[in-house]
Amino acid sequence: MALDIADFIHNSSKNILFLEAPVGTGKSLGVLVPTLLHAKEHNTSVTYATATINLQNQIFDSETTLLSNIKIIRDGDKLLAQGKSNYTCSTVYQQNKTKFTLEEQNKLNTFFIEAQYGLLSELEDRYPDFDKHKFQYLKMNNLEDSCYATINQVRCKGHEHRSKYRQPRHKIIVTNHDQKIQSYINQQDGRRPIIPLNPGTIIIDEAHSLKENFLGRIE
């Protein structure tokens, strides 16, 4: 499959390729290896859009880590892009601090300093027993104004990470259908897309569900 994709990328005059393969056959790597090698050769980038957040995390944590280990990309070449509802915000936390116990506050203070991306999934991984009903008091999409808070002079990791979405230096952005569709809608409305719409190569995983996701977002 990877050889077929490489042949298509280098030799075909067409722009769209549909692929189908059984579960567990390594489709993700089979697509990513030739497209990333082509992107490096032509100084472009790749956007990989999954149907679900869980699959997105899997691709980023597993596949791109392997690609980094075998030197196809560097760690700094990859970016995880999710919606605001998946990120924590230190300002939202400060505005809702009284909602948390002292023990929870201590955990959150540590998290906001040590988190890599500021994602709720990171918080859940670090503290599996944390009360998930209180996530609503941390979510970035509940921010009414600009983010101003710091924890021990550390900037909000969520906003810092999202500020990198449109930086051209990333060779691969791992996102999801919703983010890609919302970027298109933003552009149609005269607003800036969340992530680049035409990076070079766009991979749509579980493409059969893209239509339903797109119609849902339009509605």
C-alpha positions in Angstrom: 0.0 0.0 0.0 2.8 2.4 0.9 4.4 1.8 -2.5 1.1 2.5 -4.3 0.7 5.7 -2.4 4.3 6.8 -3.2 3.6 6.0 -6.9 0.4 8.0 -6.8 2.1 11.0 -5.1 5.0 11.1 -7.5 3.5 10.1 -10.8 -0.3 10.7 -10.9 -1.8 13.8 -12.2 -4.8 13.3 -10.0 -5.3 15.0 -6.6 -7.5 12.5 -4.7 -6.8 8.9 -3.8 -9.2 6.6 -1.9 -7.7 3.7 0.1 -9.3 0.8 1.9 -7.7 -1.9 4.0 -8.6 -4.3 6.8 -8.3 -3.1 10.4 -4.9 -3.7 11.9 -2.9 -3.8 8.7 -0.9 -0.6 9.4 -2.9 1.8 7.3 -1.8 4.9 9.2 1.9 4.2 8.9 1.5 3.0 5.3 0.0 6.4 4.4 2.2 8.5 6.6 5.6 7.2 5.6 5.4 8.0 1.8 3.5 11.3 2.3 6.0 12.6 4.9 9.0 11.6 2.8 7.4 13.5 -0.1 6.7 16.5 2.1 10.3 16.6 3.3 11.5 16.4 -0.3 9.2 19.2 -1.5 9.2 21.4 1.7 5.5 21.0 2.3 3.5 19.5 5.2 0.9 16.9 6.0 -2.4 17.2 7.8 -3.8 13.9 9.2 -7.5 14.3 10.3 -9.1 11.5 12.3 -12.8 10.8 13.0 -12.4 10.8 16.8 -10.3 12.4 19.5 -9.3 9.0 20.8 -7.9 7.9 17.4 -6.2 11.3 17.0 -4.4 10.8 20.3 -3.4 7.3 19.3 -1.9 8.5 16.0 0.0 11.3 17.7 1.2 9.3 20.7 2.0 6.1 18.8 2.5 6.5 15.1 4.2 9.9 15.1 6.5 8.8 17.9 7.6 5.8 15.9 8.2 8.0 12.9 10.3 10.3 15.1 12.3 7.3 16.4 13.1 6.1 12.9 14.1 9.7 11.9 11.5 10.4 9.3 10.4 13.4 11.4 11.7 15.1 14.4 9.8 15.7 17.6 9.5 19.4 16.8 8.0 18.6 13.4 4.7 17.3 14.7 1.7 19.1 16.2 -1.5 17.9 17.9 -4.5 20.1 17.1 -7.7 19.7 19.0 -10.7 22.0 19.7 -11.0 24.4 22.7 -13.3 22.1 24.6 -10.4 19.6 24.9 -8.0 22.1 26.5 -7.7 23.5 30.0 -7.2 27.2 30.6 -5.4 28.6 33.6 -7.6 31.8 33.6 -10.8 29.7 33.6 -9.3 27.7 36.5 -8.5 30.9 38.5 -12.0 32.2 37.9 -13.5 28.9 39.3 -10.8 28.1 41.9 -13.3 27.9 44.8 -15.1 25.0 43.0 -12.1 22.8 43.8 -10.9 21.3 47.1 -7.5 22.2 48.4 -6.1 18.8 47.3 -7.5 19.4 43.8 -6.0 22.8 43.7 -2.6 21.4 44.5 -2.9 18.9 41.7 -4.1 21.5 39.3 -1.3 23.9 40.2 1.2 21.1 39.5 -0.6 20.2 36.3 -0.6 23.7 34.9 3.2 23.9 35.4 4.2 20.5 34.1 1.6 19.8 31.4 3.0 19.6 27.9 -0.1 20.7 25.9 -2.7 21.7 28.6 -5.1 19.0 27.4 -7.9 17.6 29.6 -6.7 14.1 28.5 -3.3 14.9 30.0 -5.0 15.8 33.3 -7.0 12.6 33.2 -3.9 10.5 32.5 -2.0 12.2 35.4 -4.9 12.0 37.9 -7.3 9.2 36.8 -9.5 9.7 39.9 -9.9 13.5 39.4 -13.6 14.5 39.5 -14.5 14.7 35.8 -17.7 16.6 36.6 -15.4 19.6 37.4 -13.7 19.6 34.0 -16.3 22.2 33.0 -14.6 24.7 35.3 -11.3 24.2 33.4 -12.3 24.1 29.8 -10.9 26.7 27.5 -14.1 27.2 25.6 -15.6 28.7 28.8 -13.2 31.6 28.6 -15.1 34.8 28.1 -12.2 37.2 27.5 -8.5 36.8 26.9 -6.3 34.5 29.0 -4.2 36.4 31.5 -3.4 34.0 34.3 -0.1 32.3 35.0 0.8 29.6 37.6 4.2 30.3 39.2 5.0 32.6 36.2 4.2 29.7 33.8 2.0 30.7 30.9 -1.2 28.9 30.1 0.0 25.7 28.4 -3.3 25.3 26.4 -3.2 28.8 24.8 0.6 28.5 24.3 0.1 25.3 22.4 -2.8 26.5 20.3 -0.8 29.5 19.2 1.4 27.1 17.2 -1.4 25.8 15.0 -0.7 28.0 12.0 3.1 28.0 12.3 4.6 26.8 9.0 7.5 24.8 10.5 5.4 21.7 11.3 5.7 18.7 8.9 2.6 17.0 10.3 -0.5 18.3 12.1 -2.6 15.6 13.6 -6.1 16.9 13.9 -9.7 15.7 13.6 -12.6 16.1 11.2 -14.3 18.7 13.3 -11.2 21.0 13.4 -10.7 20.6 9.6 -14.3 21.4 8.9 -14.4 24.3 11.2 -11.3 25.7 9.6 -13.1 25.6 6.2 -16.2 27.2 7.7 -14.1 30.0 9.2 -12.5 30.7 5.8 -15.9 30.8 4.1 -17.1 33.3 6.8 -14.0 35.5 6.2 -12.3 34.4 9.4 -8.9 32.8 9.9 -8.9 29.0 9.7 -7.9 27.2 12.8 -5.3 25.1 11.0 -3.9 25.4 7.5 -6.4 24.2 4.9 -3.9 23.5 2.1 -0.7 22.3 3.7 0.4 20.0 0.8 -1.1 16.6 1.6 -4.4 16.0 3.6 -5.1 12.6 4.9 -8.7 12.0 6.0 -9.0 8.9 8.1 -12.4 7.1 8.3 -13.4 9.2 5.4 -16.8 7.6 5.2 -17.9 9.6 8.3 -16.6 12.9 6.9 -19.9 13.7 5.2 -21.9 13.2 8.3 -19.5 15.3 10.4 -19.5 18.0 7.8 -23.3 18.2 7.6 -23.5 18.2 11.4 -21.1 21.1 11.7 -23.0 23.1 9.0 -26.2 22.6 10.9 
